[in-house]
Amino acid sequence: MKALCQRIIAVALVLAGVGAVFACSVPVFRYALERWQSDNYLVVVFHHGALEDTSRKLLAKLSPDPLVSPQLANIEIQTYDLDNNPPKDVLDFWRKSQASAKAGPWMMVFYPKTVGNPNPVWSGHLNEANANLVVDSPKRRELSRRLLKGESTVWLFLESGDAAKDAAALSVLNARIAALEKTLKLPEIKQEDIAAGLLNIEASQLKLKFSALRVSRRDAAESVFVKMLLTSESDLKDLKEPMVFPVYGRGRFMPALIGKGINDENLTEAAKFLTGPCSCQIKRQNPGTDLLAAVNWESLIQPQINIDRELPPLTGIVDPGAEKPTEVVAKAIVSSEPIFSNPIQLENGASPSTPTSAPSADATESKPMQIAMAGAGNEEGPPPAATNPAPAAAPTTGAPIWVGLVVVGLGILLAGGWLLIAKP
């Protein structure tokens, strides 16, 4: 037992040393904005027989050929023809989902694989109105704008629907983040971190700024966004309490503060972490889930932050002659303004900008993918919990090459230390 305890302590010391080696002086929020690429959500489309041209064109706009047009949003698409011998796990999942593709193709949206959450975020018929709701909304757009302007954290306030509860919780939030703006200090940037290229702006341009952004659960334009937040943890959708999600980087939201948990202590702890030095540059070892948003982050993160102009109106992915949807929906981002890229190449659109890597819709028809044994859900509410892993998109990383070399070296040191400790 004594030998075992010594080994555990030794490993803990080695891991502490690893954390110290990886520590950098760049604040977490800024390091995440510059370097952590958003993980891809997976959109699975089920259909009977060949897809009609309308559906194929819509999928091509959502996930275009990377050699032709830049990616609209952080998504990957898989399509399955249920009449053409789909993989057994796909067919079993479809049967258990209780969804229906009789009225046309049906799509389901899943969290990135890195999240480890098999629950579908949302499901519904594949059409232009629903596609708009999935990839974009006014609140997600405003959230992205604030982060790109350099705000340290946007505190997303999800209303409960109870006016008294919401007012009390929002008052606590606003008062606390205002005080933290005055009392917290950003870390002093080390010269070696600047030399290593860990900060792409002048250290003097870093600013400590917080803001709150309210989102109503009743807002139809934010319905998919709200489900994205509430399905991130198994019990959130059943709680009728105000919630606060600290959002940083490229739209990465941390676990929710709920009801009475929205207090000075918890808010301060979250703020200190996000404005403190980035002790671990490996994204997956930091808390949070990436939002699905139609933002070309890479092209918008500039050495100089100058995004004070108003954003253009949402214009959507719907072609000019297309039939208008009957419900109020948020239009996807298609704009010639530099604040957002022109992500969808319409037939009469302008020339695409520099493409980013993304799979095309047509390339995914025959690719097998493990499907979660989960309820499909519908537009009216989130689906039941799943029992098997959902299909998920391949993760992306933004770590520099030298980080990988350091990891390999540390792994060798760790293995050597363990062998020394294990000797009798």
C-alpha positions as CSV (number, residue, x, y, z in Angstrom):
1,M,0.0,0.0,0.0
2,K,2.8,2.4,0.9
3,A,4.5,1.7,-2.5
4,L,1.2,2.3,-4.3
5,C,0.8,5.7,-2.5
6,Q,4.3,6.7,-3.4
7,R,3.6,5.9,-7.1
8,I,0.4,7.9,-7.1
9,I,2.1,10.9,-5.5
10,A,5.0,10.6,-8.0
11,V,2.6,10.5,-11.0
12,A,0.7,13.5,-9.5
13,L,4.0,15.5,-9.3
14,V,4.9,14.6,-12.9
15,L,1.5,15.7,-14.1
16,A,1.9,19.0,-12.2
17,G,5.2,19.5,-13.9
18,V,3.4,18.8,-17.3
19,G,0.9,21.6,-16.4
20,A,3.7,24.0,-15.6
21,V,5.5,23.3,-18.8
22,F,2.3,24.0,-20.9
23,A,1.4,27.1,-18.9
24,C,1.5,30.3,-21.0
25,S,0.7,33.9,-20.0
26,V,-1.9,34.5,-22.7
27,P,-5.4,34.7,-21.2
28,V,-7.6,31.7,-21.8
29,F,-10.3,33.7,-23.6
30,R,-7.8,35.1,-26.1
31,Y,-5.8,31.9,-26.7
32,A,-9.1,30.1,-27.4
33,L,-10.2,32.8,-29.8
34,E,-7.0,32.7,-31.8
35,R,-6.2,29.0,-31.8
36,W,-9.1,26.6,-30.9
37,Q,-11.0,25.8,-34.1
38,S,-14.6,25.0,-33.5
39,D,-15.5,21.3,-33.5
40,N,-17.9,20.1,-36.2
41,Y,-21.5,19.2,-35.5
42,L,-22.9,16.3,-37.5
43,V,-26.1,16.7,-39.6
44,V,-27.5,13.3,-40.6
45,V,-30.1,13.2,-43.4
46,F,-32.4,10.2,-43.8
47,H,-34.4,9.8,-47.0
48,H,-36.2,7.2,-49.2
49,G,-34.8,6.9,-52.7
50,A,-32.7,9.5,-54.5
51,L,-32.7,13.0,-53.1
52,E,-34.5,15.6,-55.2
53,D,-32.4,18.4,-56.7
54,T,-33.8,20.9,-54.2
55,S,-32.5,18.9,-51.3
56,R,-29.2,18.2,-52.9
57,K,-28.7,21.9,-53.7
58,L,-29.6,22.8,-50.1
59,L,-27.1,20.3,-48.7
60,A,-24.4,21.6,-51.1
61,K,-25.0,25.1,-49.8
62,L,-24.8,24.0,-46.2
63,S,-21.6,22.0,-46.7
64,P,-20.0,23.1,-50.0
65,D,-17.1,21.6,-51.9
66,P,-14.1,23.1,-50.1
67,L,-12.4,23.7,-53.5
68,V,-15.2,25.9,-54.7
69,S,-16.6,27.8,-51.7
70,P,-15.8,28.2,-48.0
71,Q,-17.6,26.3,-45.3
72,L,-20.9,27.8,-44.1
73,A,-20.7,26.6,-40.5
74,N,-19.0,24.0,-38.3
75,I,-20.9,21.1,-39.6
76,E,-20.4,17.8,-41.5
77,I,-23.2,16.0,-43.3
78,Q,-24.0,12.4,-43.7
79,T,-26.9,11.2,-45.9
80,Y,-28.5,7.7,-45.8
81,D,-30.9,6.3,-48.3
82,L,-33.1,4.0,-46.2
83,D,-34.2,2.1,-49.4
84,N,-30.6,1.3,-50.5
85,N,-29.3,-1.1,-47.9
86,P,-28.1,1.3,-45.2
87,P,-25.8,0.0,-42.5
88,K,-27.6,-2.0,-39.8
89,D,-26.9,0.4,-37.0
90,V,-28.3,3.2,-39.1
91,L,-31.5,1.3,-39.9
92,D,-31.9,0.2,-36.3
93,F,-31.5,3.8,-35.1
94,W,-34.0,5.1,-37.6
95,R,-36.6,2.6,-36.5
96,K,-36.1,3.5,-32.9
97,S,-36.2,7.2,-33.5
98,Q,-39.9,7.2,-34.4
99,A,-39.3,9.9,-37.0
100,S,-40.9,9.9,-40.4
101,A,-39.4,10.6,-43.8
102,K,-42.6,10.1,-45.7
103,A,-43.1,13.8,-46.2
104,G,-39.5,14.3,-47.3
105,P,-36.0,13.9,-46.1
106,W,-35.5,14.2,-42.3
107,M,-32.4,15.6,-40.7
108,M,-30.9,15.3,-37.2
109,V,-28.3,17.4,-35.6
110,F,-25.7,15.9,-33.2
111,Y,-23.1,17.4,-31.0
112,P,-19.4,17.0,-32.0
113,K,-17.8,13.7,-31.1
114,T,-15.5,15.4,-28.6
115,V,-18.4,16.4,-26.4
116,G,-19.4,12.7,-25.7
117,N,-23.1,13.6,-25.7
118,P,-25.1,11.2,-27.9
119,N,-28.4,13.1,-27.7
120,P,-29.6,14.7,-30.9
121,V,-29.7,18.5,-30.5
122,W,-32.6,18.9,-32.9
123,S,-34.4,17.0,-35.7
124,G,-36.9,18.0,-38.3
125,H,-37.6,18.0,-42.1
126,L,-34.9,19.1,-44.4
127,N,-36.0,22.4,-45.9
128,E,-34.7,25.9,-46.2
129,A,-36.4,27.3,-43.2
130,N,-35.2,24.6,-40.9
131,A,-31.6,24.8,-42.3
132,N,-31.6,28.5,-41.5
133,L,-32.6,27.8,-37.9
134,V,-29.9,25.2,-37.5
135,V,-26.9,27.1,-38.6
136,D,-27.7,30.7,-37.5
137,S,-29.8,33.0,-35.4
138,P,-29.7,36.7,-34.4
139,K,-28.4,36.0,-30.9
140,R,-25.7,33.7,-32.1
141,R,-24.7,36.4,-34.5
142,E,-24.6,39.1,-31.8
143,L,-22.6,36.7,-29.5
144,S,-20.0,36.1,-32.2
145,R,-19.7,39.8,-32.9
146,R,-18.9,40.6,-29.3
147,L,-16.3,37.9,-29.0
148,L,-14.7,39.1,-32.3
149,K,-14.6,42.6,-30.9
150,G,-12.4,41.2,-28.1
151,E,-14.7,40.8,-25.2
152,S,-13.3,38.5,-22.6
153,T,-16.5,36.6,-21.9
154,V,-20.2,37.0,-23.0
155,W,-22.4,35.8,-20.2
156,L,-25.4,34.2,-22.0
157,F,-28.5,34.6,-19.8
158,L,-31.2,32.0,-20.7
159,E,-34.5,33.2,-19.3
160,S,-36.6,30.8,-17.3
161,G,-39.9,32.5,-18.2
162,D,-40.6,33.6,-14.6
163,A,-40.2,37.4,-14.7
164,A,-39.3,37.7,-11.0
165,K,-36.7,34.9,-11.0
166,D,-35.2,36.3,-14.2
167,A,-35.0,39.8,-12.9
168,A,-33.3,38.8,-9.6
169,A,-30.8,36.5,-11.3
170,L,-29.9,39.1,-14.0
171,S,-29.4,41.8,-11.4
172,V,-26.9,39.6,-9.6
173,L,-25.1,38.8,-12.9
174,N,-24.9,42.4,-14.1
175,A,-23.7,43.7,-10.8
176,R,-21.0,41.0,-10.4
177,I,-19.5,41.2,-13.9
178,A,-19.4,45.0,-13.6
179,A,-17.4,44.7,-10.4
180,L,-15.1,42.1,-11.9
181,E,-14.3,44.3,-14.8
182,K,-12.8,46.8,-12.3
183,T,-11.1,44.3,-9.9
184,L,-9.7,41.5,-12.1
185,K,-6.4,42.0,-13.8
186,L,-5.2,40.3,-17.0
187,P,-1.9,38.4,-16.7
188,E,1.3,40.1,-17.8
189,I,2.3,38.6,-21.2
190,K,5.7,37.0,-21.2
191,Q,8.2,38.0,-23.9
192,E,8.9,34.3,-24.7
193,D,5.2,33.8,-25.4
194,I,5.1,36.7,-27.8
195,A,8.3,35.4,-29.5
196,A,6.6,32.0,-29.8
197,G,3.7,33.6,-31.6
198,L,1.1,32.7,-28.9
199,L,-0.5,36.2,-29.2
200,N,-1.4,37.7,-32.6
201,I,-2.1,41.2,-31.3
202,E,-0.2,43.7,-29.2
203,A,-0.4,42.9,-25.5
204,S,-1.6,46.5,-24.9
205,Q,-4.7,45.7,-27.1
206,L,-5.9,43.0,-24.8
207,K,-8.9,44.2,-22.8
208,L,-10.9,42.8,-19.9
209,K,-14.6,43.3,-20.8
210,F,-17.7,41.4,-19.9
211,S,-21.3,41.7,-21.1
212,A,-24.6,39.8,-20.6
213,L,-26.8,38.6,-23.5
214,R,-30.4,37.6,-22.8
215,V,-32.1,34.8,-24.7
216,S,-35.7,33.9,-24.4
217,R,-36.8,30.3,-24.5
218,R,-40.0,31.4,-26.3
219,D,-38.1,33.1,-29.2
220,A,-38.9,31.0,-32.3
221,A,-35.8,32.3,-34.1
222,E,-33.6,31.0,-31.3
223,S,-35.4,27.6,-30.9
224,V,-32.4,25.5,-32.2
225,F,-30.0,27.6,-30.2
226,V,-31.9,27.1,-27.0
227,K,-32.0,23.4,-27.5
228,M,-28.3,23.4,-28.2
229,L,-27.8,24.8,-24.7
230,L,-30.4,22.8,-22.8
231,T,-29.5,19.4,-24.4
232,S,-25.8,19.9,-23.4
233,E,-26.5,18.4,-20.0
234,S,-29.1,15.6,-19.4
235,D,-31.3,17.5,-16.9
236,L,-31.2,21.1,-18.0
237,K,-34.3,20.9,-20.2
238,D,-36.4,19.9,-17.2
239,L,-35.3,22.8,-15.0
240,K,-37.5,26.0,-15.1
241,E,-34.8,28.2,-13.7
242,P,-32.7,31.1,-15.2
243,M,-29.3,29.9,-16.4
244,V,-26.0,31.6,-17.2
245,F,-23.6,30.1,-19.8
246,P,-20.2,31.8,-19.9
247,V,-19.1,31.9,-23.5
248,Y,-15.6,32.5,-24.7
249,G,-13.2,31.9,-27.6
250,R,-15.0,31.0,-30.8
251,G,-18.4,30.5,-29.2
252,R,-17.4,27.8,-26.6
253,F,-19.9,27.8,-23.7
254,M,-19.1,26.5,-20.3
255,P,-21.4,24.4,-18.1
256,A,-24.5,26.3,-16.9
257,L,-24.9,28.2,-13.6
258,I,-28.5,27.6,-12.6
259,G,-30.9,29.4,-10.3
260,K,-29.3,30.1,-7.0
261,G,-26.0,28.9,-8.5
262,I,-25.9,32.3,-10.3
263,N,-24.0,33.9,-7.4
264,D,-20.9,36.0,-6.8
265,E,-18.7,33.1,-5.9
266,N,-19.5,31.0,-9.0
267,L,-19.4,34.0,-11.3
268,T,-16.0,35.1,-9.9
269,E,-14.5,31.6,-10.3
270,A,-15.6,31.4,-13.9
271,A,-14.3,34.9,-14.7
272,K,-10.9,34.2,-13.0
273,F,-10.4,31.1,-15.1
274,L,-11.3,32.7,-18.4
275,T,-9.2,35.8,-17.9
276,G,-6.3,34.0,-16.2
277,P,-3.3,32.5,-18.0
278,C,-3.9,29.6,-20.2
279,S,-2.4,26.8,-18.1
280,C,-3.2,24.1,-20.6
281,Q,-3.2,24.8,-24.4
282,I,-4.9,21.5,-25.2
283,K,-8.5,22.4,-26.0
284,R,-10.1,19.2,-24.9
285,Q,-8.6,19.5,-21.4
286,N,-10.5,22.8,-21.0
287,P,-14.2,23.0,-20.1
288,G,-16.9,23.9,-22.7
289,T,-18.9,22.9,-25.7
290,D,-18.6,24.7,-29.1
291,L,-21.7,26.3,-30.5
292,L,-22.9,25.6,-34.0
293,A,-22.6,29.0,-35.8
294,A,-22.3,30.3,-39.3
295,V,-19.1,32.3,-38.7
296,N,-15.8,32.0,-40.6
297,W,-13.7,32.6,-37.5
298,E,-10.3,32.1,-39.2
299,S,-10.9,35.0,-41.7
300,L,-12.2,37.4,-39.0
301,I,-9.6,37.1,-36.3
302,Q,-7.3,39.9,-37.3
303,P,-4.1,41.4,-35.6
304,Q,-6.2,44.6,-35.2
305,I,-9.6,44.4,-33.6
306,N,-11.8,46.9,-35.5
307,I,-15.4,45.6,-35.7
308,D,-17.3,48.6,-34.4
309,R,-19.6,49.0,-37.4
310,E,-23.1,47.6,-37.5
311,L,-23.6,44.1,-39.0
312,P,-25.6,43.7,-42.2
313,P,-29.1,42.3,-41.9
314,L,-29.6,38.5,-42.0
315,T,-30.3,37.5,-45.6
316,G,-30.7,33.8,-45.5
317,I,-29.8,30.9,-47.8
318,V,-33.1,30.9,-49.5
319,D,-33.0,31.7,-53.2
320,P,-34.8,34.9,-54.3
321,G,-37.7,33.0,-56.0
322,A,-38.1,30.3,-53.3
323,E,-41.3,29.9,-51.4
324,K,-41.3,31.8,-48.1
325,P,-41.6,29.8,-44.8
326,T,-44.7,30.2,-42.8
327,E,-43.0,30.7,-39.5
328,V,-40.6,33.3,-38.4
329,V,-37.0,32.0,-38.8
330,A,-33.5,33.4,-38.6
331,K,-31.8,33.7,-41.9
332,A,-28.3,32.3,-42.4
333,I,-25.4,34.6,-42.9
334,V,-24.8,35.6,-46.5
335,S,-23.1,39.0,-46.7
336,S,-20.4,40.8,-48.6
337,E,-19.5,42.7,-45.5
338,P,-16.1,41.6,-44.0
339,I,-17.5,41.1,-40.6
340,F,-18.9,37.7,-41.8
341,S,-17.8,35.8,-44.8
342,N,-20.0,35.1,-47.8
343,P,-20.4,31.4,-46.8
344,I,-23.0,30.3,-49.2
345,Q,-22.4,30.6,-52.9
346,L,-25.8,31.3,-54.5
347,E,-26.2,30.9,-58.3
348,N,-25.8,34.7,-58.9
349,G,-23.5,35.3,-55.9
350,A,-20.0,36.9,-55.8
351,S,-16.8,34.9,-56.2
352,P,-16.0,32.8,-53.1
353,S,-13.3,33.7,-50.7
354,T,-10.4,31.4,-49.7
355,P,-12.0,28.0,-49.0
356,T,-11.7,26.0,-45.8
357,S,-11.7,22.3,-45.4
358,A,-15.1,20.7,-45.4
359,P,-16.6,17.5,-46.8
360,S,-19.2,17.8,-49.5
361,A,-22.7,16.4,-49.1
362,D,-22.4,14.1,-52.1
363,A,-19.2,12.5,-50.8
364,T,-21.0,11.1,-47.7
365,E,-23.8,9.0,-49.1
366,S,-22.1,5.6,-48.8
367,K,-19.9,6.2,-45.8
368,P,-20.9,4.0,-42.8
369,M,-21.3,5.8,-39.5
370,Q,-22.3,4.5,-36.1
371,I,-25.6,5.9,-35.1
372,A,-26.8,6.5,-31.5
373,M,-29.9,4.5,-30.3
374,A,-31.6,7.8,-29.4
375,G,-35.0,9.3,-29.8
376,A,-35.3,11.6,-32.8
377,G,-37.2,14.4,-31.2
378,N,-39.0,17.0,-33.3
379,E,-39.3,20.7,-33.8
380,E,-41.4,21.1,-30.6
381,G,-39.0,19.7,-28.1
382,P,-35.6,17.9,-27.5
383,P,-35.5,14.2,-28.0
384,P,-35.2,11.5,-25.2
385,A,-31.8,10.4,-24.0
386,A,-29.8,8.1,-26.1
387,T,-28.1,4.8,-25.1
388,N,-25.4,4.5,-27.7
389,P,-22.9,7.0,-29.2
390,A,-24.3,9.3,-31.8
391,P,-22.5,9.8,-35.2
392,A,-20.2,12.7,-34.8
393,A,-17.9,14.8,-36.8
394,A,-14.2,14.5,-36.8
395,P,-12.6,16.9,-34.4
396,T,-10.3,19.7,-35.4
397,T,-7.3,21.0,-33.7
398,G,-5.3,24.3,-33.9
399,A,-2.3,23.4,-31.8
400,P,1.1,24.4,-33.3
401,I,3.6,21.7,-34.2
402,W,6.0,22.5,-31.4
403,V,3.2,21.6,-28.9
404,G,3.0,18.1,-30.3
405,L,6.8,17.7,-30.0
406,V,6.6,18.9,-26.4
407,V,3.8,16.4,-25.7
408,V,6.0,13.5,-27.1
409,G,8.9,14.6,-25.0
410,L,6.8,14.8,-21.8
411,G,5.3,11.4,-22.6
412,I,8.8,9.9,-22.7
413,L,9.7,11.6,-19.4
414,L,6.5,10.4,-17.8
415,A,7.1,6.8,-18.9
416,G,10.7,6.9,-17.6
417,G,9.6,8.3,-14.3
418,W,7.0,5.6,-13.9
419,L,9.5,2.8,-14.6
420,L,11.9,4.3,-12.0
421,I,9.1,4.4,-9.4
422,A,7.9,0.9,-10.2
423,K,11.2,-0.6,-9.4
424,P,11.2,-2.7,-6.1
